[in-house]
Amino acid sequence: MAVTVRVVEVDPAAWLERLDELFIEVVAPFFYRREPRLRARSYLLGLLSGLERKNG
């Protein structure tokens, strides 16, 4: 069975905007204060980054 891979160009600004929308909708309600919410967003961006090794 052959697998076809499709390469799609991604607009980084649009991708980040959509991620922020999802973050606000799904994750942000769990954080009352701004500082922990920003740390959680930074952590999520780190996990989604292209770095080979990821740790907290």
SETORDO-262985 format. One line per 8 residues: number of its first residue (from 1); their letters; for each residue x, y, z of N, C-alpha, C. Coordinates in nm, 2 decimals, padded with zeros to 4 digits. Layout:
N
NUM	a	X/Y/Z/X/Y/Z/X/Y/Z  ...
This chain:
56
1	mavtvrvv	00.08/-00.12/00.00/00.00/00.00/00.00/00.09/00.12/00.00  00.07/00.21/-00.10/00.15/00.33/-00.11/00.09/00.44/-00.03  00.18/00.52/00.03/00.13/00.64/00.11/00.17/00.76/00.04  00.08/00.85/00.01/00.11/00.97/-00.05/00.12/01.08/00.05  00.23/01.15/00.04/00.26/01.26/00.14/00.24/01.39/00.06  00.16/01.48/00.12/00.13/01.61/00.06/00.20/01.72/00.14  00.28/01.80/00.08/00.35/01.92/00.14/00.26/02.04/00.12  00.23/02.11/00.23/00.15/02.23/00.22/00.22/02.34/00.29
9	evdpaawl	00.22/02.46/00.22/00.28/02.57/00.28/00.19/02.63/00.39  00.25/02.67/00.50/00.18/02.71/00.62/00.22/02.86/00.64  00.12/02.94/00.66/00.15/03.08/00.69/00.17/03.09/00.85  00.29/03.12/00.89/00.32/03.11/01.04/00.23/03.21/01.12  00.20/03.33/01.06/00.11/03.42/01.13/-00.03/03.37/01.15  -00.08/03.31/01.05/-00.21/03.25/01.05/-00.22/03.13/01.15  -00.11/03.05/01.14/-00.10/02.93/01.23/-00.10/02.97/01.37  -00.02/03.08/01.41/-00.01/03.12/01.54/-00.14/03.19/01.59
17	erldelfi	-00.21/03.26/01.50/-00.34/03.32/01.53/-00.44/03.21/01.57  -00.44/03.11/01.49/-00.54/03.00/01.51/-00.50/02.92/01.64  -00.38/02.90/01.67/-00.33/02.84/01.79/-00.38/02.93/01.91  -00.36/03.06/01.90/-00.41/03.15/02.01/-00.56/03.14/02.03  -00.63/03.13/01.92/-00.78/03.12/01.94/-00.81/02.99/02.01  -00.75/02.88/01.97/-00.78/02.75/02.04/-00.73/02.75/02.18  -00.62/02.81/02.21/-00.57/02.82/02.34/-00.66/02.90/02.43  -00.71/03.01/02.38/-00.81/03.09/02.46/-00.94/03.01/02.49
25	evvapffy	-00.98/02.94/02.39/-01.10/02.86/02.40/-01.09/02.74/02.49  -00.98/02.67/02.48/-00.96/02.54/02.55/-00.88/02.55/02.68  -00.77/02.61/02.68/-00.67/02.61/02.79/-00.69/02.72/02.89  -00.70/02.84/02.83/-00.70/02.97/02.92/-00.81/02.97/03.03  -00.92/02.91/03.01/-01.02/02.91/03.12/-00.97/02.85/03.25  -00.87/02.76/03.24/-00.82/02.70/03.36/-00.72/02.78/03.44  -00.69/02.90/03.38/-00.59/02.98/03.45/-00.65/03.12/03.47  -00.68/03.15/03.60/-00.74/03.28/03.64/-00.64/03.40/03.62
33	rreprlra	-00.52/03.38/03.66/-00.42/03.48/03.65/-00.35/03.48/03.52  -00.30/03.60/03.48/-00.24/03.62/03.35/-00.10/03.55/03.34  -00.02/03.56/03.45/00.11/03.50/03.44/00.12/03.35/03.42  00.04/03.27/03.49/00.04/03.13/03.47/-00.01/03.09/03.33  -00.11/03.17/03.28/-00.17/03.15/03.15/-00.06/03.17/03.04  00.02/03.28/03.06/00.13/03.31/02.96/00.24/03.20/02.97  00.27/03.15/03.09/00.37/03.04/03.10/00.31/02.91/03.03  00.19/02.88/03.05/00.13/02.77/02.98/00.13/02.78/02.83
41	rsyllgll	00.11/02.90/02.78/00.11/02.92/02.63/00.25/02.90/02.58  00.35/02.95/02.66/00.49/02.94/02.62/00.53/02.79/02.62  00.49/02.72/02.72/00.52/02.58/02.73/00.46/02.50/02.61  00.34/02.53/02.58/00.27/02.47/02.46/00.35/02.50/02.33  00.39/02.62/02.31/00.46/02.66/02.19/00.59/02.58/02.19  00.66/02.57/02.31/00.78/02.49/02.31/00.76/02.35/02.27  00.65/02.29/02.32/00.62/02.15/02.28/00.60/02.13/02.14  00.54/02.23/02.08/00.50/02.23/01.93/00.62/02.27/01.84
49	sglerkng	00.73/02.32/01.90/00.84/02.36/01.82/00.91/02.25/01.75  01.00/02.29/01.66/01.07/02.19/01.58/01.20/02.14/01.65  01.22/02.18/01.78/01.34/02.13/01.85/01.34/01.98/01.86  01.46/01.93/01.86/01.48/01.78/01.87/01.44/01.74/02.01  01.50/01.80/02.11/01.48/01.77/02.25/01.39/01.87/02.32  01.30/01.82/02.40/01.21/01.91/02.47/01.20/01.86/02.61  01.21/01.96/02.70/01.19/01.93/02.84/01.13/02.05/02.91  01.09/02.04/03.03/01.03/02.15/03.10/01.13/02.23/03.18
